[in-house]
Amino acid sequence: MATGVDQPRRRYLYLLPWGTIVLLIAIALRVFFNDRLPLFLNFDRSAQPKESSIWWWRCSQIHHPFMEGCEHIWLDHRDRKLYGACTNATSPKDWNPGGNAATTWARSRRDHIAVLELDPAGRDDEYRIQRLDIPNNFHQNLNLHGFDARRIGNRIRFWLTNHTPVLDSITGKALDVQTESSIEIFDLNPKSGKLVHVKSILGEALDSPNNLAVDPDGKGFLVINGGRTKLGPFRGGPFQFGSSSISYCRTDTGLCRTVASQGFDLANSIAMGHDGLAYISMSSTGTLAVYKMVGNELTQIDALSLGSALDHLSVDARGNILITAFTDPVELQEASTNPQASVTAGTVLMVQKKNGRSQKSDEEQYVLLPMIEDEAAKLMSTTTTAVHDVQSDRIFLAATPESSERMAGNLKEINPASTAVAKDDLVIPLINFGPFFTGTPSDKHAVALSITNAFKTSGFVYLKNHGIPPSVVSRVFASSAGFFRRPQSQKDGLGWTTPQSNRGYVAIGREKLATLEETGKMDALRGSAPDIKETMEIGREGVDGLPNQWPDHLDEEGKDFKATMLSFFGMCKDLHRQVMSAIALGMNLPEHFFDDFVNEGDNNLRLLHYPPVRKDVFKQNPHQVRAGEHSDYGSITLLFQDQHGGLQVRSPKGTFVDATPIPDTIVVNAGDLLARWSNDTIKSTRHRVIEPPKPEGQDVDDTSDSYPSRYSIAYFCNPNNNKVIEALPGTYGEEINVIKKYAGITAGDYLVQRLTATY
């Protein structure tokens, strides 16, 4: 059990065994739309996925009194802590001045900032949670609404929206019809862990603040006002469209001014992007509006129609915008009026700004990725805020406590992806790749997350419905077997020559797989236990000075061999591009980010034959294997196995686990270059080929004296030789406290370096 401050009680709700994304249901309650949504609104949901898309997440709930009512949460990526502006479970329904509700007795009088350490402190995955004390130099109760924070030097600074009742000048009692609102600024002392009050900012331009966004440097901030006058009889009804306004305040001087007052239809949330632009969610129209400060005015420069009632925004360390939204306005209104009894289905969307290599002048500048949709309100009922931890690929949600309790009883395991391998902490999923070709955007993104997540954990996946017909694979295996049956003299005449070429026949015993750090041992290993296999290496056709070694001049079978392999090479090239697109989406990059890196197809098709081997060879030499322990060099490998097996993958416990062949699937694994490219976010896992495992049910007293031939086909995928490979966007930086681990290198130079060490 981890020790620390106030350990919470946890429940686990598993939606997918391999998933790494943990969903924090931080107990939260309030009227979710600061300006309530009218019942008659009807949203066009064409931009939304039509099915529930919660099934690829592994979820858990955290219940703790300090996390109660934390509608707004903010993630410190550097120190990996989650902060929440928290109240109690009942206060916001009647005390919400930003939404025109100011019954003073409903105030909690114990609003606070809570902090959760993002990485569990113990083996049981319990989190450390504590409450930050209000300093003695602040002589009020906090009545928190929205907040934002920035790291300024070695401290964190908080800007808090605070609503304070106006006191009757005679009786001294709080008045229900009026409120004074301010922005309270606090610094968190890194040594003492305590808040220090810096200043209060008030003014006519802060008439009804309900959300704010701070400049990247902390020098100023934008505030959404829910109405055009302070709360009271002349403020207007709660559904007065266009009543919101935006103010800009300076942190140093405390001066505020209105910078925009037209065109805000129930502006609900605001976030400052890494690009310096302000993103504002319009609840009534389902629009994400993009604004830029031009002189003294906030000017709209873009708008995205997202098709749902938008709630809160957040920005992750890669600059992606996360949006919580509601798909049914009637349910939303009921949940706003009676949150304890009603729930509403929610969705989480991610908006990416295209800044990758695939951007074109005539394309839309933003990509919409449906992250989660739960139409049955089982998982994320009346969710208010979503934040994304890019380092661990977790999404944290704030939701109501009552709905959290209810869904804990209703949620069940939904697992569309099966597990191919699960032993010694090694889990390799079997993923249906078909929806990536033909499914909804939500399905496509789910497949992408599945693959990328597996690469980050085990480094391996099995793919079914991958688009290469079984009949084609069978024909390639037959053609490969026919080649290896040729006389040795014919095969030697097509021999492999140089690492630069990497084309041609490689005889048994020539190759000894190893990593660069093992090259000093390579000669000794070759002598003691050479790999028992022969291969035929085929590269991209038509490269000047690097011809493939075809047997087409020998006979008609040789001509058919060439035609079969060229056709298959092209199919694998297309699948390589599709899998890289899935990885791009899974890494929160534009879908076609890798297209310009892999379009030339500088890949290698390897046909492998493991000839029959006497069993006593393995008994006499404990180091003997058919292919030595190694990791692959390139980006990914597509492996087609025959029925005999023998592939083993190294587990986190250091054991080797059988990756048993599954008919009509491909085993796909990440290579060293992709791991380097991802700044080691993705794992390149070591594996080997041994004698085939004994078939299940086979008699222990097997009298055969040799193991049968084994054939496999590996398509080694690489970036274009001339492309410089360096850490992908979002895998390093101050925001996530990760350095760039490797210098840039061209793909060609890297692969020649590795091949030179191998042969």
C-alpha positions in Angstrom: 0.0 0.0 0.0 1.4 3.4 -1.0 1.8 5.8 1.8 1.0 9.5 1.5 -1.6 12.0 2.1 -5.2 10.7 2.2 -5.1 7.6 0.0 -8.3 7.2 -2.0 -10.4 4.1 -2.5 -10.3 2.8 -6.1 -12.5 0.7 -8.3 -11.4 -0.8 -11.6 -13.7 -1.0 -14.6 -11.9 -2.9 -17.4 -13.1 -2.3 -20.9 -10.1 -3.8 -22.7 -7.4 -5.9 -21.1 -4.5 -4.3 -23.0 -5.5 -0.8 -22.7 -3.2 1.8 -21.0 -5.6 4.7 -21.0 -7.0 5.1 -17.5 -10.1 7.2 -17.0 -10.3 9.2 -13.9 -13.8 9.9 -12.9 -13.0 12.8 -10.6 -16.1 13.4 -8.5 -17.7 16.6 -9.8 -21.1 18.2 -9.8 -22.5 21.5 -11.0 -24.8 22.9 -13.7 -22.7 21.9 -16.6 -23.6 24.6 -19.0 -22.9 27.9 -17.4 -25.7 29.4 -19.5 -28.4 26.7 -19.5 -29.4 25.1 -22.8 -32.9 25.5 -24.0 -35.0 22.4 -24.6 -35.9 23.3 -28.2 -32.3 23.2 -29.5 -31.7 20.4 -32.0 -28.1 19.7 -33.0 -26.9 18.2 -36.3 -24.8 15.3 -35.2 -23.3 14.5 -38.6 -19.8 15.2 -37.4 -20.2 12.6 -34.6 -19.7 8.9 -34.7 -23.0 7.1 -34.7 -22.1 4.1 -32.4 -20.8 4.0 -28.9 -17.0 4.1 -28.9 -15.9 3.4 -25.4 -14.8 -0.2 -25.9 -11.0 0.3 -26.3 -10.5 2.0 -23.0 -9.5 0.4 -19.7 -11.3 2.5 -17.1 -11.1 3.1 -13.4 -12.8 5.4 -10.9 -11.2 7.4 -8.1 -13.4 8.5 -5.3 -12.1 10.9 -2.7 -13.7 13.8 -0.7 -11.0 16.2 -1.9 -12.0 15.6 -5.5 -15.6 16.3 -5.0 -17.1 18.9 -7.3 -14.0 19.4 -9.3 -15.6 20.6 -12.5 -12.4 22.2 -13.8 -9.1 20.3 -13.9 -5.7 21.3 -15.1 -2.7 19.1 -15.8 0.9 20.0 -15.0 2.8 18.0 -17.5 6.3 18.7 -16.1 5.7 17.6 -12.5 2.9 15.3 -13.5 0.2 16.5 -11.2 -3.5 17.1 -11.8 -5.1 20.1 -10.1 -8.8 20.7 -9.6 -10.9 23.7 -8.6 -13.4 21.9 -6.3 -16.6 22.6 -4.4 -19.2 20.3 -2.9 -21.7 18.1 -4.6 -24.8 20.3 -4.2 -23.6 23.9 -4.2 -23.4 24.6 -8.0 -27.0 23.9 -8.7 -28.1 27.1 -6.8 -24.8 29.0 -6.5 -23.6 29.6 -10.0 -23.4 33.4 -10.7 -21.8 32.7 -14.0 -25.0 31.0 -15.0 -27.4 33.4 -13.2 -27.9 31.4 -10.0 -26.9 33.1 -6.8 -28.7 31.6 -3.8 -26.1 32.5 -1.2 -27.0 29.8 1.3 -26.0 27.2 -1.3 -22.4 28.2 -1.2 -20.2 25.4 0.0 -17.8 27.7 2.0 -15.1 25.0 1.6 -14.1 25.4 -2.1 -10.5 24.5 -2.6 -7.7 23.4 -4.9 -7.0 19.7 -4.9 -3.9 18.1 -6.3 -3.5 14.5 -7.4 -0.1 13.0 -8.2 -0.5 11.6 -11.7 1.7 8.5 -11.3 0.6 6.0 -8.7 2.7 5.9 -5.6 2.5 2.2 -4.9 2.1 -1.2 -6.5 -1.6 -1.1 -5.9 -1.9 2.0 -8.1 -3.3 4.2 -5.4 -2.9 7.9 -5.9 -1.7 10.6 -3.5 -4.3 13.3 -3.2 -4.1 16.4 -1.0 -5.9 19.7 -0.6 -4.0 23.0 -0.9 -4.6 25.3 2.1 -5.8 28.8 1.5 -3.2 31.2 2.9 -3.7 33.5 5.9 -3.3 36.6 3.8 -6.5 35.8 1.9 -9.4 36.8 4.2 -12.4 35.4 2.3 -14.1 32.2 1.4 -13.3 31.0 -2.1 -16.4 30.5 -4.3 -14.7 28.9 -7.2 -15.9 28.5 -10.8 -13.4 28.3 -13.7 -9.6 28.5 -13.4 -6.4 28.2 -15.4 -2.8 27.8 -14.4 0.7 28.3 -15.8 4.2 27.4 -14.8 6.1 30.6 -14.1 9.7 29.8 -13.4 9.8 27.3 -10.6 6.3 27.9 -9.4 2.8 27.3 -10.6 0.5 30.3 -10.7 -3.3 29.9 -10.5 -5.9 32.3 -11.9 -9.2 31.5 -10.1 -12.7 32.8 -11.0 -14.2 33.7 -7.6 -17.9 34.8 -7.0 -18.5 36.6 -3.8 -21.9 37.7 -2.5 -22.6 41.4 -2.0 -23.4 42.2 1.6 -26.3 44.3 2.6 -24.9 47.6 3.9 -27.3 47.7 6.9 -27.7 44.1 8.0 -24.4 42.7 6.7 -26.2 39.7 5.2 -25.4 38.4 1.8 -27.8 39.4 -1.0 -29.2 36.7 -3.3 -29.7 39.0 -6.3 -26.2 40.5 -6.5 -22.6 39.2 -6.6 -19.1 40.6 -7.0 -16.8 38.6 -9.1 -13.1 38.7 -9.2 -10.1 36.8 -10.5 -7.9 35.7 -7.6 -4.3 35.0 -8.3 -2.3 32.5 -6.2 1.2 31.1 -6.4 2.0 27.6 -5.3 5.3 27.7 -3.3 7.3 24.7 -4.5 9.1 24.2 -1.2 6.2 24.5 1.3 3.5 23.2 -1.1 1.3 26.0 0.1 -0.7 28.7 -1.8 0.3 32.4 -1.5 -2.2 35.0 -2.5 -0.8 37.4 -5.1 -3.6 39.8 -5.9 -7.3 40.2 -6.7 -8.5 41.6 -10.0 -12.0 43.2 -10.2 -13.7 45.6 -12.5 -16.7 46.4 -14.7 -15.3 44.2 -17.5 -15.6 41.2 -15.1 -19.4 41.4 -14.8 -20.1 37.6 -14.8 -17.0 35.6 -15.4 -17.5 31.9 -15.9 -14.3 30.7 -17.6 -10.8 32.1 -18.4 -7.7 31.3 -20.4 -4.2 32.6 -19.6 -1.6 33.7 -22.1 1.3 31.3 -22.4 3.6 33.7 -20.6 1.1 34.5 -17.9 1.1 38.2 -18.5 -2.6 38.4 -19.4 -5.7 36.4 -19.7 -9.1 36.3 -21.5 -12.3 35.9 -19.6 -15.8 34.8 -20.8 -18.6 36.8 -19.2 -21.9 35.0 -19.1 -23.9 38.2 -19.4 -23.5 41.9 -20.2 -24.3 43.1 -16.7 -23.5 41.9 -13.2 -26.0 39.4 -11.9 -29.2 41.0 -10.9 -32.6 42.1 -12.3 -31.2 43.8 -15.4 -28.9 41.0 -16.5 -31.3 39.1 -18.7 -32.6 35.6 -18.8 -30.4 32.6 -18.7 -31.0 31.7 -22.4 -30.4 35.1 -23.9 -28.5 34.2 -27.0 -25.5 36.4 -27.9 -25.3 37.7 -24.3 -21.8 36.5 -23.6 -18.7 38.8 -23.9 -15.0 38.5 -23.7 -12.7 40.6 -21.6 -8.9 40.8 -21.5 -7.0 41.6 -18.3 -3.4 42.3 -17.5 -1.9 40.3 -14.6 0.6 42.9 -13.6 -1.7 46.0 -13.6 -5.0 44.3 -13.0 -6.7 46.4 -15.7 -9.4 44.7 -17.7 -11.3 45.8 -20.9 -13.9 44.2 -23.1 -12.4 43.0 -26.3 -15.3 41.3 -28.0 -19.1 41.4 -27.4 -20.8 40.2 -30.6 -21.5 36.8 -31.9 -21.1 34.7 -28.8 -24.0 32.2 -28.6 -23.7 30.8 -25.1 -19.9 30.9 -25.0 -19.1 28.3 -22.5 -15.4 27.6 -22.3 -12.1 29.2 -23.6 -8.6 27.8 -23.9 -5.4 29.2 -25.1 -3.7 27.1 -27.8 0.1 26.6 -28.2 -0.3 28.7 -31.4 -1.3 31.7 -29.3 -4.9 31.6 -30.6 -8.0 31.5 -28.3 -10.4 28.6 -28.8 -14.0 29.2 -27.6 -16.8 26.7 -27.4 -20.3 27.9 -28.4 -22.8 25.7 -26.7 -25.9 26.7 -28.6 -24.5 26.2 -32.1 -22.0 23.4 -31.5 -19.2 25.6 -32.8 -15.6 25.8 -31.9 -14.6 29.3 -32.7 -10.9 30.4 -33.2 -9.9 34.0 -32.2 -6.8 36.1 -32.4 -5.9 39.3 -30.6 -5.6 42.1 -33.2 -4.7 45.3 -31.5 -7.2 45.9 -28.8 -9.8 43.6 -30.2 -10.4 39.8 -30.3 -11.1 38.9 -33.9 -12.5 35.6 -35.1 -10.4 33.9 -37.8 -11.9 30.5 -38.1 -14.8 28.3 -36.9 -15.4 24.6 -36.7 -18.9 23.2 -36.6 -18.7 20.0 -34.5 -22.4 19.1 -34.2 -22.9 18.7 -30.5 -23.5 20.9 -27.4 -19.9 21.8 -26.5 -18.8 22.1 -22.9 -15.3 22.6 -21.6 -12.0 22.8 -23.5 -8.5 21.8 -22.6 -5.1 21.8 -24.4 -2.7 18.9 -24.1 1.1 19.0 -24.3 1.1 18.5 -28.0 -1.3 21.4 -28.6 -4.4 19.3 -29.3 -7.7 20.7 -28.2 -9.9 18.3 -26.1 -13.6 19.0 -25.9 -16.3 17.5 -23.8 -19.7 17.6 -25.4 -23.3 16.4 -25.0 -25.3 14.7 -27.7 -28.8 15.1 -26.4 -30.0 18.6 -25.4 -33.1 17.3 -23.6 -31.0 15.0 -21.4 -28.6 17.8 -20.8 -31.3 20.2 -19.6 -32.7 17.5 -17.3 -29.3 16.8 -15.9 -28.6 20.5 -15.4 -31.9 20.9 -13.5 -31.6 17.7 -11.4 -28.1 16.3 -11.6 -28.6 13.8 -8.8 -31.4 12.0 -10.7 -30.6 12.5 -14.3 -27.7 11.6 -16.6 -26.8 12.6 -20.1 -24.6 10.9 -22.7 -21.3 12.5 -23.4 -18.5 12.5 -25.9 -14.9 13.5 -26.0 -13.5 15.0 -29.2 -10.0 16.0 -30.1 -9.2 18.7 -32.5 -5.7 18.7 -34.1 -4.3 21.6 -36.0 -2.4 20.3 -39.0 1.2 21.1 -38.6 2.7 18.0 -40.1 4.4 17.4 -43.4 1.2 16.4 -45.1 -0.4 19.9 -44.9 -1.6 21.3 -48.2 -2.8 24.8 -48.9 -6.3 23.6 -50.0 -6.9 21.4 -47.0 -8.9 22.2 -43.9 -6.5 23.3 -41.2 -8.0 21.1 -38.5 -8.7 17.4 -38.0 -11.5 16.2 -35.8 -10.9 12.9 -34.0 -13.7 11.3 -32.0 -12.0 10.0 -28.9 -14.9 8.6 -26.9 -18.6 8.5 -27.3 -21.0 6.8 -24.9 -24.5 7.1 -26.1 -25.8 4.9 -23.3 -24.3 7.1 -20.6 -22.6 4.1 -19.0 -19.0 5.4 -18.9 -19.0 9.2 -19.0 -22.4 10.5 -17.9 -22.6 14.3 -17.7 -18.8 14.7 -18.0 -17.5 18.2 -17.7 -13.8 18.3 -18.5 -11.3 16.0 -20.2 -7.5 16.4 -20.0 -5.0 14.3 -21.9 -1.7 13.1 -20.4 0.4 12.5 -23.5 3.3 10.8 -21.6 1.1 7.9 -20.4 -1.7 8.3 -23.0 -4.3 8.6 -20.3 -7.4 10.7 -20.4 -8.8 12.1 -17.1 -12.4 13.1 -16.9 -14.4 15.0 -14.4 -18.0 13.7 -13.9 -20.8 13.7 -11.4 -20.6 11.5 -8.3 -24.1 10.2 -8.5 -23.8 9.1 -12.1 -20.4 7.6 -11.2 -22.0 5.3 -8.6 -24.7 4.3 -11.0 -22.5 3.5 -13.9 -20.2 1.4 -11.7 -23.0 -1.1 -11.3 -24.0 -1.0 -15.0 -20.7 -1.1 -16.8 -19.7 -4.4 -18.2 -16.7 -5.6 -20.1 -17.0 -5.0 -23.8 -14.1 -6.5 -25.7 -14.2 -6.6 -29.5 -10.4 -7.3 -29.7 -9.3 -10.7 -28.5 -5.9 -11.5 -26.9 -3.6 -13.6 -29.0 -0.8 -13.9 -26.4 -1.0 -13.4 -22.6 1.8 -14.8 -20.5 4.5 -13.5 -18.1 3.1 -9.9 -18.4 3.4 -10.0 -22.2 0.1 -9.2 -23.9 -0.2 -9.2 -27.6 -3.7 -8.3 -28.9 -5.4 -9.7 -32.0 -6.8 -6.6 -33.7 -9.4 -6.4 -36.5 -7.9 -4.0 -39.0 -10.9 -4.0 -41.2 -12.6 -1.0 -39.5 -9.6 1.1 -40.3 -10.5 0.7 -44.0 -14.3 0.8 -43.9 -15.4 1.8 -40.4 -16.7 5.1 -38.9 -14.2 7.8 -37.8 -14.7 6.5 -34.3 -13.9 2.9 -35.4 -10.9 4.0 -37.3 -9.5 6.0 -34.4 -10.2 3.0 -32.1 -8.1 0.7 -34.3 -5.3 3.3 -34.4 -5.2 3.6 -30.6 -5.3 -0.2 -30.3 -2.3 -0.7 -32.5 -0.3 2.2 -31.1 -1.0 1.2 -27.5 0.2 -2.4 -28.2 3.4 -1.0 -29.8 3.9 1.0 -26.6 3.5 -2.0 -24.3 4.5 -5.3 -26.0 5.8 -4.0 -29.4 3.7 -6.7 -31.2 0.2 -7.1 -32.6 -1.7 -9.7 -34.6 -3.8 -8.2 -37.5 -6.7 -9.9 -39.1 -8.8 -8.5 -42.1 -5.6 -6.7 -43.2 -6.5 -6.6 -46.8 -4.1 -9.1 -48.3 -6.2 -12.2 -49.4 -5.3 -15.6 -48.0 -5.1 -17.0 -51.5 -2.3 -14.5 -52.3 -0.4 -15.4 -49.2 -0.7 -19.1 -50.0 0.6 -18.5 -53.5 3.6 -16.6 -52.2 4.5 -19.3 -49.7 4.3 -21.9 -52.5 6.5 -19.8 -54.7 9.0 -19.3 -51.9 9.2 -23.0 -51.2 9.8 -23.7 -54.9 12.7 -21.3 -54.9 14.4 -22.9 -51.9 14.1 -26.3 -53.6 16.4 -25.2 -56.3 19.9 -26.6 -56.5 22.4 -24.9 -54.2 24.5 -23.7 -57.2 21.5 -21.8 -58.6 20.8 -20.1 -55.3 24.4 -19.3 -54.7 24.5 -17.6 -58.2 21.9 -15.1 -56.9 23.9 -14.4 -53.7 23.7 -11.3 -51.4 26.7 -9.0 -51.9 26.6 -5.8 -49.8 24.6 -4.1 -47.0 24.0 -1.2 -49.4 22.2 -3.5 -51.8 20.7 -6.0 -49.3 19.3 -8.1 -52.1 19.9 -11.7 -53.0 20.3 -15.2 -51.5 21.8 -15.7 -48.0 23.0 -19.2 -47.3 22.6 -21.1 -44.0 24.9 -19.8 -41.3 25.9 -16.5 -42.8 23.7 -14.3 -40.7 23.9 -14.0 -37.0 21.4 -11.6 -35.6 22.5 -9.2 -32.9 22.2 -5.7 -31.7 25.0 -3.1 -32.2 26.2 -3.4 -28.6 26.8 -7.2 -29.1 29.0 -6.9 -32.2 32.1 -7.8 -30.3 30.6 -11.2 -29.6 29.4 -11.8 -33.1 32.3 -13.9 -34.5 32.3 -16.2 -31.5 28.5 -16.7 -31.7 28.7 -17.4 -35.4 31.1 -20.2 -34.8 29.2 -21.7 -31.9 25.6 -21.4 -33.1 25.0 -20.0 -36.5 21.3 -19.4 -37.4 19.8 -22.4 -39.1 18.0 -20.7 -42.0 18.4 -19.5 -45.6 16.8 -16.4 -47.0 16.1 -14.6 -50.2 16.2 -10.8 -49.9 14.1 -8.7 -52.3 14.2 -4.9 -52.3 12.5 -2.1 -54.2 12.6 -2.8 -57.9 14.2 -0.3 -60.3 16.8 1.3 -58.0 19.9 2.3 -60.1 22.9 0.2 -59.2 21.0 -2.1 -56.8 19.3 -4.8 -58.8 17.3 -7.6 -57.3 18.7 -11.0 -57.9 15.9 -12.7 -59.9 15.9 -16.3 -61.2 13.8 -15.3 -64.2 16.6 -16.1 -66.6 16.7 -19.7 -65.4 13.3 -21.0 -66.3 9.5 -20.2 -66.5 9.2 -20.9 -62.8 11.7 -18.2 -62.2 9.7 -15.7 -64.2 6.6 -16.6 -62.2 8.5 -16.2 -59.0 9.5 -12.7 -60.0 5.9 -11.7 -61.0 4.5 -13.1 -57.8 7.0 -11.4 -55.5 6.7 -8.0 -57.2 2.9 -8.1 -56.9 3.1 -9.1 -53.2 5.7 -6.5 -52.5 3.3 -3.8 -53.7 0.4 -5.2 -51.5 2.7 -5.1 -48.5 3.9 -1.6 -49.3 0.2 -0.4 -49.3 -0.4 -2.2 -46.0 2.7 -0.6 -44.5 1.4 2.9 -45.4 -2.0 2.1 -43.8 -0.4 0.8 -40.6 1.8 3.9 -40.4 -1.3 6.0 -40.8 -2.8 4.2 -37.9 0.3 4.9 -35.8 0.1 8.5 -36.8 -3.5 8.8 -35.5 -2.5 6.9 -32.4 0.4 9.3 -31.7 -2.0 12.3 -32.1 -0.4 13.2 -35.4 -2.2 13.9 -38.7 -3.3 10.7 -40.3 -1.1 11.2 -43.4 1.9 12.4 -41.4 4.1 9.5 -42.5 3.0 9.4 -46.2 6.0 11.4 -47.4 8.4 9.3 -45.4 7.3 5.9 -46.8 6.0 6.6 -50.3 9.0 5.3 -52.1 8.9 1.9 -50.5 12.5 1.4 -49.6 11.5 -1.9 -47.9 12.8 -5.4 -47.9 10.9 -8.6 -48.6 12.6 -11.6 -47.0 11.6 -15.1 -47.8 12.8 -17.5 -45.0 13.4 -21.2 -45.0 14.3 -23.1 -41.9 15.3 -26.5 -43.2 14.7 -29.8 -41.3 17.0 -30.0 -38.3 17.9 -33.1 -36.3 16.6 -32.7 -32.7 20.0 -33.7 -31.2 21.5 -30.5 -32.7 19.5 -28.5 -30.2 20.1 -31.0 -27.4 23.9 -30.9 -27.9 24.1 -27.1 -28.2 22.0 -25.1 -25.7 22.7 -21.9 -27.6 21.4 -23.2 -30.9 18.3 -21.5 -32.4 16.9 -21.2 -35.8 17.1 -17.4 -35.7 18.9 -15.7 -32.8 17.5 -13.3 -30.3 17.2 -9.9 -32.0 15.1 -6.8 -32.6 14.2 -5.7 -36.1 16.0 -2.7 -37.6 13.4 -0.7 -39.4 10.0 0.9 -38.7 7.7 -2.1 -38.6 7.8 -5.7 -39.8 4.9 -7.6 -41.4 5.4 -11.3 -40.6 3.5 -14.1 -42.3 3.9 -17.5 -40.5 3.3 -21.0 -41.7 1.5 -23.5 -39.4 4.6 -24.9 -37.6 5.5 -21.9 -35.4 8.7 -21.3 -33.5 8.5 -17.5 -33.1 9.0 -16.4 -29.5 8.8 -12.9 -28.0 10.7 -11.7 -25.0 8.4 -10.9 -22.1 8.9 -8.1 -19.5 10.0 -10.9 -17.1 12.8 -11.9 -19.4 11.2 -15.2 -20.6 10.5 -16.1 -24.2 6.8 -16.6 -24.9 5.4 -18.5 -28.0 3.7 -16.3 -30.6 1.7 -19.1 -32.0 0.5 -18.8 -35.7 -3.1 -17.8 -36.1 -4.6 -18.5 -39.6 -5.2 -15.6 -41.9 -3.4 -13.1 -39.6 -0.2 -11.1 -39.8 2.1 -10.5 -36.9 3.2 -6.9 -36.9 6.0 -5.7 -34.7 7.7 -2.3 -34.2 11.4 -2.0 -35.1 14.4 -0.2 -33.7 14.1 2.8 -36.1 10.4 3.4 -35.1 11.4 3.2 -31.4 14.1 5.8 -32.1 11.7 7.9 -34.2 9.2 7.8 -31.3 11.9 8.8 -28.8 11.4 5.4 -27.2 7.7 5.9 -26.7 7.2 2.8 -28.8 9.0 -0.5 -28.0 11.1 -2.6 -30.3 10.9 -6.0 -28.5 13.4 -8.7 -28.9 12.4 -12.1 -30.4 13.8 -15.3 -31.8 12.9 -18.5 -33.7 13.5 -21.8 -32.0 12.5 -25.4 -32.7 8.7 -25.6 -33.2 6.8 -26.1 -30.0 5.2 -29.6 -29.6 1.6 -29.5 -30.9 -1.0 -29.6 -28.2 -2.0 -33.2 -27.5 1.0 -34.7 -29.2 2.4 -37.8 -27.5 5.4 -37.0 -25.4 7.2 -40.1 -26.8 7.4 -38.6 -30.3 9.8 -40.9 -32.2 10.7 -38.5 -35.0 14.4 -37.5 -35.0 14.1 -34.1 -36.7 12.0 -31.0 -36.8 10.2 -30.3 -40.1 10.9 -27.4 -42.4 9.5 -24.0 -41.5 8.7 -21.2 -43.9 7.9 -17.6 -43.1 7.8 -14.3 -45.0 8.9 -11.0 -43.4 8.3 -7.7 -45.0 10.7 -5.2 -43.3 9.3 -1.7 -43.6 11.6 1.3 -43.6 11.3 5.0 -44.3 12.6 6.4 -47.6 16.4 6.1 -47.5 17.0 9.9 -47.9 14.6 10.9 -45.1 16.1 12.2 -41.8 14.6 10.5 -38.8 14.3 12.4 -35.6 12.0 12.5 -32.6 8.3 12.8 -33.6 6.4 15.9 -32.5 4.9 15.4 -29.0 7.5 12.8 -27.9 9.8 15.4 -26.2 9.8 18.9 -24.9 9.6 20.9 -21.7 5.8 20.4 -21.6 6.2 16.7 -20.9 9.7 16.9 -19.3 11.3 14.6 -21.8 14.5 15.3 -23.8 15.2 14.4 -27.4 17.3 11.2 -27.0 18.8 10.8 -30.4 20.4 12.9 -33.1 18.8 12.9 -36.5 20.0 10.3 -39.0 18.9 9.3 -42.5 17.0 6.1 -42.7 19.5 4.7 -45.3 22.6 5.4 -43.2 21.0 3.8 -40.1 20.0 0.6 -41.9 23.4 0.2 -43.6 25.0 0.7 -40.2 22.9 -2.1 -38.7 23.3 -4.5 -41.7 27.0 -4.0 -41.7 27.1 -5.2 -38.1 24.9 -8.2 -38.9 26.8 -9.9 -41.8 
